[in-house]
């Protein structure tokens, strides 16, 4: 088994993980554009803290892609084959979680906090088990690729991206509470930020 894992084409597997993830993102954006929906809302709000967080998050999520691809191209990795295979599985799980999140959100899905659009609060499907499954999908994909191509540069960019996504979640939680009030507070008490559902007795 270990010998088989060491022979796998991890460069190709990394491309599969990335293409599935970003392909989902781009296809959803194109579908919404045809419906007159502006998916990409990052940086449109002018509140200083929110704008800064969104711009840094955008830089992190765009900046990590060339680093991931460069690491795969150079074969820059310091982990054994079994960790790399685990990384591929984690990356694919991240792709699936992200796809489920995008599908469940339907036309309410946005990248960034909208400045004018009013969307519905989605609490069913995968959102019954995670308040932020799209961000969870990002994190799993990043961690998966890091395990496949673990090096200081990829590690640094992965940590930065995950931290910025978390800060974005905190901003979005404030926004959702301001828009949906008690409905969102009740949902927040029942479902974990990343994963988990609280059973109420």
Buried (B, 14 or more C-beta within 10 A) or exposed (E): EEEEBEEBEBBEBBBBBBEBBBEBBEEBBEEBEEEEBBBBBBBBBEEEEBBEBBBBBBEBBEEBBEBBBBBBEEEBBEBEBEBBBBBBBBBBBBBBBBBBBBEBBEBBBBBBBBEEBEBEEBBEBBBBBBBBBBBBBBBBBBBBBBBBBBBEBBBEBBEBBBEBBBBBBEBBBEBBBEBBEEEBEEBBEBBBBBBEEEEEE
